[in-house]
Each structure stands twice: as C-alpha cells, then as structure tokens.
Amino acid sequence: MTSTAVPPVSLDDAGPAPETPRAARVPAWLTGDFAKVLAAVIAWNVALIAVAWLFGPASPTSEGIPKTGIGSTWSLLAHTYRWDAGNYGEIAQHAYTSSYVPLRAFYPVFPICVWLVQTISFHLIGLLVAGFLVNLVATWLAAVALLKIARFFFTGDRAPWLVVAAFLTAPAAFFLHSFYSEAVFCALGFWAYLFALRRQWVWMGLCLIPLTASRITAAVFVGLCFLEFWRSKDWKLRGLLDWRLLWFPAAFLGLGTHMVYMKLRTGSAMASFNALKGVATWSYHKFNPNIFATAWTEAKITAHALLGDIPMDGWTLMSHVLPTIGLVLLLISSVYVFVALRAKGIPLALFGIASIVMLTINNNVVSVHRYLLPCFVMYVALVLFTERRPKLRGVAYAVLYANATIGALIFVRFISGYWAG
C-alpha cells in the first residue's frame, strides 16, 4: 500500500491571522449600559453647567438666590442652590436643629447622602460639590434603571434609549442636576420597580425602605411594586399568601424611622406633616380629599390664562398652567398604557392614576410639574405610541425637542432666582 505524505505547512504560507474585531478588543464594561448612560449623564450635566455659566450672570435676579453664603455668588455650581435647596443644605449641615419649623417638611435621605460624601472626604469637598456628586451618581443610576425597565416593554435597542431621552429632556429634569432630592428619589424608585420586574423582592424592599424616607409620594412606588408582585401571581388572591408580601409594609420603616427621629427631636412624630401649618407663604397647602374640586379649579385657571382672560404671569404659568397640563398628560398616558399593554400595563396605569391623586390631595398643584418627573409612565407611553405607529415616529423627537426647549427656559428662570417649581 502506498502512503501519501502530507507536506508540512509553513507559517509563512498560512496567510495573515484573522483580524480581531474591534469590539472584542474593547472591555465589555466600556460598552455596556452603565458606561453609555454615564457618558450621556455627564454630557447632560456639562450642558446644564454651560447654560448656567453663559446665561446666569447676565440674567436679572430674584428672591430665589440666597442673599449671603452658599449660592449667593457666581461659581461653577452656585446655580444649583436655589429656593428649597437652602433647606436641604441646612439639613445636610445641621440636621433638624434649626428653629425654622418649615425645615421639618423636607425629608432626610438626600441631605444624609450629601453629609456622607462630605464626611468621607473629611470635609475637603464643599456642600455644593458633594450635592452635585450625589445627584450625578443618582441620575446615572436612575437612567440605567429606566433603560432596563423599558426593555421589559420594548424590543430592539432604539425604543429603550428614547425612554431615557424623554426622562432627561423632561421640562423639570434640571431638578435632577440641582441641589434637590429628585435624583435620589428617582434612583431608588426606578430600581425598586426594576427589581420587582425581575422578581428580586429582597432588593426591591431594600430600595423601598429609604425611598419612603425621601418623600411622602414614595407611597405610589410602594403601590406600583405591590401591583407588580400581584401580577406575578396572575392576580390571584391566594398568590398573596406569600411571606414576601411583608416587604410592602416593611417599606414604611424608612418613614417610621424618620417619624421616630422627629418625635425625639421635636416632641411630635407628625412634625414633618404639620410643618407647613401657620406658614403664610405656604398657606395653599391644605388637605382636601376632593381632588375633583381641585382639578376643576386648576382647569379653569389654566383655561382662562391660555385664553388671555387673566395675565399669564410667572406664578400662573409655573404653579397652575404647566402643572395642570402635566397632570392631563399623565392621565392620558396612564389610560393609553392600559389600553395598549392590557394586563402588563395595569401596574403602570394605576401608578399614574395614584400619582394624580397623591399630587392633588393638598388642594393645589404648585410644583406638580417637578413631582411628575418620577412618573415614568409618561415616557413609556410616548415611546410606545410612536413605536406602534412607524409613520408618527417623528412625533417622539418633536416632543423631546419641545420639552428640552421648555426645560431650558425654566432652567434659566431657576438659576436667576425666579420661581420655577
């Protein structure tokens, strides 16, 4: 038998080695959601600082700018310290030791985060820088959570990013950048819901506990996560016979702890709820469960202002017209999400309706356009509507542009010390 020898192959004859794809050479953490969102959030913050730096010094100033101390002189971050930011700054520096009673109406989680950053840095970091770092990280985490939440409702890569874009271009989104608690609240609330969607109930509960010490409207996020828990049981009552249901009452341990602290500090566990009583400038805050009467009153004011029957001054625009329009859009979004998603959309739809109730039960809608920022059902509804109608996809971009323009105008008011919510 004749054997056929296979000649050896020279490395020189083998040809060039296949080129490694460029993407494979880039570390995965540089191309993942966290890295991409961080880059977007940093760019967004830089843009806001640039707007403040360019337009702030040339703008007329009003009462929202502190007369002395932090935020009273122009610096890179002084524009973030306006209006209620002063209350959060006081809590971060001196807890609730001040004799100024209305201070107790502001909740402690954001100021505690600022205090922690300053403490860890041995107070080498100033108050404004600490607040900026807290909000930068919180906005980043909130946007990442929202991106991942959106993937539960959309296929493809484009739509989830549009949801994040809707969040960052919302008219009140600049409060995420300011020395306010919005960013921390959104981060905790969005991650709590994301963990609920993933059926990670322990992590959900651990997010809800500090959330209830961030703002009383945390109750709507607790309700949202509960509805998602119940949906995971196919809406069956016997499905609620699960020990993990205890995470929902446990969520209010955050609020309870704050109330205990208030009892020890002020002698009243209800100090945060009663702090605005007797304050003339906040006399419009009155508990009124008849939300329909409140809605009707605000609708009439808004209609008269839009028709020119009453002057469209700054207070009317910021405290009546914009909040009322926002509430109407939230109602429409909630109904649409229910119609479009059916059972899957029930938690989101009821979350929107509950938010409307929660935000109008105080007999007014002042600052409501700011409180609507965490109501991400509006961002989901916008993208859902345009994704299901390819010919109308341009509407989403038009809305994002309009929102960003309105937000920029309100932001200039805010940094100049004029009331912006």
C-alpha positions as CSV (number, residue, x, y, z in Angstrom):
1,M,0.0,0.0,0.0
2,T,1.4,3.4,-1.0
3,S,1.1,6.0,1.7
4,T,0.6,9.7,0.8
5,A,2.6,12.1,2.9
6,V,1.1,15.4,3.8
7,P,3.7,18.1,3.4
8,P,4.3,20.3,6.4
9,V,2.6,23.7,6.3
10,S,4.9,26.7,6.7
11,L,3.7,29.5,8.9
12,D,4.7,31.9,6.2
13,D,2.3,30.1,3.8
14,A,-0.7,30.2,6.2
15,G,-1.6,33.7,5.4
16,P,-2.4,36.5,7.9
17,A,-4.2,35.7,11.0
18,P,-7.8,36.7,11.1
19,E,-8.2,40.3,12.5
20,T,-9.8,40.5,15.9
21,P,-13.0,42.5,15.7
22,R,-12.5,46.0,17.2
23,A,-15.5,45.5,19.6
24,A,-13.9,42.4,21.0
25,R,-10.8,44.4,22.0
26,V,-12.8,46.9,24.0
27,P,-13.6,45.9,27.6
28,A,-17.2,45.0,28.0
29,W,-17.7,47.4,30.9
30,L,-16.9,50.3,28.5
31,T,-19.6,49.3,26.0
32,G,-22.3,48.3,28.5
33,D,-25.4,50.2,29.7
34,F,-23.7,51.7,32.7
35,A,-20.8,53.2,30.7
36,K,-23.0,54.5,27.9
37,V,-25.6,56.1,30.3
38,L,-22.8,57.6,32.4
39,A,-21.3,59.3,29.4
40,A,-24.8,60.7,28.5
41,V,-25.5,61.9,32.0
42,I,-22.1,63.6,32.3
43,A,-22.6,65.3,29.0
44,W,-26.1,66.4,30.1
45,N,-24.8,67.9,33.3
46,V,-22.0,69.7,31.4
47,A,-24.6,71.2,29.1
48,L,-26.6,72.5,32.1
49,I,-23.5,74.0,33.7
50,A,-22.6,75.7,30.4
51,V,-26.1,77.2,30.1
52,A,-25.9,78.4,33.7
53,W,-22.4,79.8,33.1
54,L,-23.4,81.6,29.9
55,F,-26.8,83.0,30.8
56,G,-26.9,83.1,34.6
57,P,-24.6,86.2,35.2
58,A,-26.5,88.2,32.5
59,S,-29.9,87.4,33.8
60,P,-31.9,89.6,36.2
61,T,-32.0,88.1,39.7
62,S,-34.9,87.5,42.1
63,E,-35.6,86.2,45.6
64,G,-34.7,82.6,45.0
65,I,-31.0,83.4,45.1
66,P,-29.6,83.4,48.7
67,K,-28.5,86.9,49.8
68,T,-25.4,85.7,51.5
69,G,-23.5,82.5,52.0
70,I,-23.7,79.4,49.7
71,G,-25.1,80.1,46.2
72,S,-25.0,83.9,46.7
73,T,-22.0,84.5,44.4
74,W,-21.5,83.1,40.9
75,S,-19.4,79.9,40.8
76,L,-19.5,76.7,38.8
77,L,-22.2,75.1,40.9
78,A,-23.8,78.1,42.6
79,H,-26.8,77.9,40.2
80,T,-27.8,74.6,41.7
81,Y,-28.5,76.2,45.1
82,R,-31.9,78.0,44.7
83,W,-35.1,78.1,46.6
84,D,-35.7,74.8,48.5
85,A,-32.1,73.8,48.1
86,G,-31.3,76.0,51.0
87,N,-33.5,73.8,53.3
88,Y,-31.8,70.7,52.1
89,G,-28.4,72.3,52.7
90,E,-29.3,73.3,56.2
91,I,-30.4,69.8,57.0
92,A,-27.1,68.4,55.5
93,Q,-25.1,70.7,57.7
94,H,-27.1,70.9,60.9
95,A,-29.7,68.2,60.7
96,Y,-33.0,69.4,62.1
97,T,-31.5,71.5,64.9
98,S,-32.7,74.8,63.4
99,S,-35.6,76.7,65.0
100,Y,-37.0,77.3,61.5
101,V,-40.1,75.0,61.7
102,P,-40.8,74.6,57.9
103,L,-37.5,72.9,57.6
104,R,-39.1,69.8,59.0
105,A,-41.2,69.4,55.9
106,F,-38.2,68.3,54.0
107,Y,-37.1,64.6,54.2
108,P,-33.6,63.4,55.1
109,V,-32.3,60.9,52.6
110,F,-30.8,63.3,50.1
111,P,-29.2,65.5,52.8
112,I,-27.8,62.4,54.5
113,C,-26.2,61.3,51.3
114,V,-24.6,64.8,50.9
115,W,-23.4,64.6,54.5
116,L,-21.9,61.2,53.9
117,V,-19.9,62.4,50.9
118,Q,-18.6,65.3,52.9
119,T,-17.7,63.1,55.8
120,I,-16.0,60.5,53.7
121,S,-13.9,63.3,52.1
122,F,-13.0,64.7,55.6
123,H,-14.9,67.8,54.5
124,L,-12.4,68.6,51.8
125,I,-15.4,68.6,49.4
126,G,-17.7,71.5,49.8
127,L,-21.5,71.3,50.1
128,L,-22.3,72.1,46.5
129,V,-19.8,69.7,45.1
130,A,-21.0,66.9,47.4
131,G,-24.6,67.6,46.3
132,F,-23.5,67.6,42.7
133,L,-21.7,64.2,43.0
134,V,-24.7,62.7,44.8
135,N,-27.1,63.8,42.1
136,L,-24.7,62.8,39.3
137,V,-24.5,59.3,40.6
138,A,-28.2,59.1,41.4
139,T,-29.2,60.5,37.9
140,W,-26.9,57.9,36.3
141,L,-28.4,55.0,38.3
142,A,-31.9,56.3,37.7
143,A,-31.3,56.4,33.9
144,V,-29.7,53.0,33.9
145,A,-32.7,51.5,35.8
146,L,-35.1,53.2,33.4
147,L,-33.3,51.9,30.4
148,K,-33.6,48.3,31.8
149,I,-37.2,48.9,32.7
150,A,-38.0,50.0,29.2
151,R,-36.6,46.7,27.8
152,F,-39.4,44.9,29.6
153,F,-41.9,46.8,27.3
154,F,-40.0,47.2,24.1
155,T,-37.9,45.1,21.7
156,G,-35.0,46.4,19.9
157,D,-32.4,48.9,21.0
158,R,-33.8,52.2,19.9
159,A,-37.0,52.5,22.0
160,P,-35.5,52.0,25.5
161,W,-33.0,54.7,24.8
162,L,-35.8,57.0,23.7
163,V,-37.4,56.5,27.1
164,V,-34.2,57.6,28.8
165,A,-34.0,60.6,26.5
166,A,-37.6,61.5,27.4
167,F,-36.6,61.4,31.1
168,L,-33.6,63.6,30.7
169,T,-35.4,66.2,28.4
170,A,-38.5,66.5,30.6
171,P,-39.2,70.1,31.4
172,A,-38.4,69.7,35.1
173,A,-35.4,67.4,34.5
174,F,-32.9,70.1,35.6
175,F,-34.0,69.5,39.2
176,L,-32.0,66.2,38.9
177,H,-29.0,68.5,38.5
178,S,-29.9,71.0,41.2
179,F,-29.4,70.7,45.0
180,Y,-32.8,68.9,45.3
181,S,-33.9,65.4,46.2
182,E,-35.4,64.4,42.8
183,A,-32.4,62.4,41.5
184,V,-32.1,60.3,44.7
185,F,-35.8,59.7,44.7
186,C,-35.9,58.6,41.1
187,A,-32.9,56.3,41.5
188,L,-34.5,54.5,44.5
189,G,-37.9,54.4,42.9
190,F,-36.8,53.2,39.5
191,W,-34.5,50.5,40.9
192,A,-37.3,49.3,43.2
193,Y,-39.6,48.8,40.3
194,L,-36.8,47.2,38.2
195,F,-36.2,44.6,40.9
196,A,-39.9,44.0,41.1
197,L,-40.0,43.3,37.3
198,R,-37.1,40.9,37.8
199,R,-38.9,39.3,40.8
200,Q,-36.0,40.2,43.1
201,W,-38.2,41.1,46.0
202,V,-35.5,41.5,48.7
203,W,-33.6,44.1,46.6
204,M,-36.9,45.8,45.9
205,G,-37.7,46.0,49.5
206,L,-34.2,47.4,50.4
207,C,-34.8,50.2,47.8
208,L,-38.3,51.0,49.1
209,I,-37.3,51.5,52.7
210,P,-35.1,54.5,52.1
211,L,-37.5,55.7,49.4
212,T,-40.2,56.3,52.0
213,A,-37.8,58.5,54.0
214,S,-37.2,60.5,50.8
215,R,-40.7,61.9,50.2
216,I,-44.2,61.0,51.1
217,T,-45.1,60.4,47.5
218,A,-43.0,57.2,47.8
219,A,-46.3,55.6,48.6
220,V,-47.2,55.4,44.9
221,F,-44.0,53.4,44.2
222,V,-44.8,51.0,47.0
223,G,-48.2,50.6,45.4
224,L,-46.6,50.1,41.9
225,C,-44.3,47.4,43.2
226,F,-47.1,45.7,45.1
227,L,-49.2,45.6,41.9
228,E,-46.3,44.1,40.0
229,F,-45.9,41.5,42.8
230,W,-49.6,40.6,42.5
231,R,-49.3,40.5,38.7
232,S,-46.5,37.9,39.1
233,K,-49.1,35.8,40.9
234,D,-51.5,36.1,38.0
235,W,-53.8,38.4,40.0
236,K,-54.9,35.5,42.2
237,L,-55.8,36.3,45.8
238,R,-54.1,33.1,47.1
239,G,-50.9,34.3,45.5
240,L,-50.8,37.0,48.2
241,L,-50.3,34.3,50.8
242,D,-46.5,34.7,50.4
243,W,-44.2,35.9,53.1
244,R,-42.5,38.2,50.7
245,L,-45.7,40.3,50.8
246,L,-44.3,41.6,54.1
247,W,-41.8,43.7,52.2
248,F,-44.5,46.2,51.4
249,P,-45.5,47.2,54.9
250,A,-41.8,46.9,55.8
251,A,-41.1,49.6,53.1
252,F,-42.5,52.2,55.5
253,L,-39.8,51.5,58.0
254,G,-37.9,54.4,56.4
255,L,-40.8,56.8,57.0
256,G,-41.3,55.3,60.5
257,T,-37.7,55.8,61.4
258,H,-37.9,59.5,60.4
259,M,-41.0,59.9,62.4
260,V,-39.3,58.5,65.5
261,Y,-36.4,60.8,65.0
262,M,-38.9,63.8,64.7
263,K,-40.5,62.6,67.9
264,L,-37.2,62.7,69.7
265,R,-36.1,66.0,68.2
266,T,-39.3,68.0,68.2
267,G,-41.7,66.1,70.5
268,S,-44.0,65.3,67.7
269,A,-43.8,62.3,65.3
270,M,-46.1,64.3,62.9
271,A,-43.7,67.2,62.7
272,S,-43.0,66.7,59.0
273,F,-46.7,66.7,58.2
274,N,-47.6,69.7,60.3
275,A,-44.5,71.8,59.5
276,L,-46.3,74.0,56.9
277,K,-49.2,74.9,59.2
278,G,-49.2,78.6,60.2
279,V,-46.7,79.5,57.4
280,A,-48.3,82.3,55.4
281,T,-46.3,81.7,52.2
282,W,-47.4,78.0,52.1
283,S,-51.0,78.5,53.2
284,Y,-52.2,77.0,49.9
285,H,-51.3,73.5,51.3
286,K,-54.5,72.2,52.8
287,F,-55.5,68.6,52.9
288,N,-58.5,68.2,50.6
289,P,-59.6,64.7,49.5
290,N,-62.0,66.2,47.0
291,I,-59.4,66.1,44.2
292,F,-62.1,66.7,41.5
293,A,-62.8,70.2,43.0
294,T,-59.1,70.9,42.9
295,A,-58.8,69.7,39.4
296,W,-61.8,71.8,38.3
297,T,-60.4,74.9,39.9
298,E,-57.0,74.4,38.3
299,A,-58.5,73.6,34.9
300,K,-60.5,76.9,35.0
301,I,-57.4,78.9,35.9
302,T,-55.4,77.3,33.1
303,A,-58.1,77.8,30.5
304,H,-58.5,81.5,31.4
305,A,-54.8,82.0,31.3
306,L,-54.4,80.3,27.9
307,L,-57.4,82.3,26.5
308,G,-55.9,85.6,27.8
309,D,-58.7,86.3,30.3
310,I,-56.1,86.6,33.1
311,P,-52.5,87.6,32.9
312,M,-50.0,84.7,32.2
313,D,-47.5,85.8,34.8
314,G,-44.7,83.7,36.2
315,W,-46.7,82.3,39.1
316,T,-49.7,81.4,37.0
317,L,-47.5,79.7,34.4
318,M,-45.3,77.8,36.8
319,S,-47.9,76.9,39.5
320,H,-51.1,76.4,37.6
321,V,-50.7,76.1,33.8
322,L,-47.7,73.8,33.5
323,P,-48.7,71.5,36.4
324,T,-52.2,71.2,35.1
325,I,-51.0,70.3,31.6
326,G,-48.7,67.8,33.1
327,L,-51.4,66.1,35.0
328,V,-53.6,65.9,31.9
329,L,-50.7,64.3,30.0
330,L,-50.2,61.8,32.9
331,L,-53.9,60.9,32.8
332,I,-53.8,60.3,29.0
333,S,-50.6,58.3,29.3
334,S,-52.0,56.1,32.0
335,V,-55.1,55.3,30.0
336,Y,-53.1,54.7,26.9
337,V,-50.7,52.3,28.6
338,F,-53.6,50.3,29.9
339,V,-55.3,50.1,26.5
340,A,-52.0,49.3,24.7
341,L,-50.5,46.8,27.1
342,R,-53.6,45.3,28.8
343,A,-52.7,43.3,31.9
344,K,-49.0,44.0,31.6
345,G,-49.8,47.7,31.7
346,I,-52.1,47.6,34.7
347,P,-49.4,48.4,37.4
348,L,-48.1,51.4,35.3
349,A,-51.6,52.7,34.6
350,L,-52.7,52.6,38.2
351,F,-49.3,54.1,39.2
352,G,-50.1,57.1,37.1
353,I,-53.7,57.4,38.4
354,A,-52.5,57.1,42.0
355,S,-49.9,59.8,41.4
356,I,-52.6,62.2,40.2
357,V,-54.5,61.6,43.4
358,M,-51.4,61.9,45.6
359,L,-50.3,65.2,43.9
360,T,-53.7,66.9,44.1
361,I,-54.8,65.9,47.6
362,N,-53.2,69.1,49.1
363,N,-55.8,71.4,47.4
364,N,-53.2,72.8,44.9
365,V,-50.9,71.8,42.1
366,V,-48.0,74.0,42.9
367,S,-44.7,72.4,41.9
368,V,-46.5,69.4,40.5
369,H,-44.6,69.6,37.2
370,R,-41.5,68.8,39.3
371,Y,-43.2,66.0,41.2
372,L,-44.2,64.4,37.8
373,L,-40.6,63.8,36.9
374,P,-40.5,60.3,38.5
375,C,-43.8,59.4,36.8
376,F,-42.1,57.4,34.0
377,V,-45.4,56.0,32.7
378,M,-45.4,59.2,30.5
379,Y,-42.1,58.4,28.9
380,V,-43.1,54.8,28.3
381,A,-46.5,56.0,26.8
382,L,-44.8,58.5,24.4
383,V,-42.4,55.9,23.0
384,L,-45.0,53.2,22.9
385,F,-47.4,55.4,20.9
386,T,-44.7,56.3,18.3
387,E,-43.2,52.8,18.1
388,R,-46.6,51.3,17.3
389,R,-47.1,53.9,14.5
390,P,-43.9,54.0,12.5
391,K,-45.3,56.9,10.4
392,L,-45.5,59.0,13.6
393,R,-42.1,58.3,14.9
394,G,-41.1,61.8,14.3
395,V,-43.6,62.9,16.9
396,A,-41.3,61.5,19.7
397,Y,-38.4,63.6,18.5
398,A,-40.6,66.7,18.2
399,V,-41.8,66.2,21.8
400,L,-38.3,65.7,23.1
401,Y,-37.2,68.9,21.4
402,A,-40.2,70.8,22.7
403,N,-39.7,69.5,26.2
404,A,-36.0,70.3,26.1
405,T,-36.7,73.9,24.9
406,I,-39.3,74.5,27.6
407,G,-37.0,73.0,30.2
408,A,-34.1,75.3,29.2
409,L,-36.3,78.3,29.6
410,I,-37.5,77.2,33.0
411,F,-33.9,76.4,34.0
412,V,-32.8,80.0,33.1
413,R,-35.6,81.2,35.4
414,F,-34.5,78.9,38.1
415,I,-30.8,79.9,38.1
416,S,-31.9,83.6,38.1
417,G,-33.8,83.0,41.3
418,Y,-37.3,83.2,39.8
419,W,-39.9,80.7,40.8
420,A,-39.6,77.5,38.7
421,G,-41.5,75.0,40.9
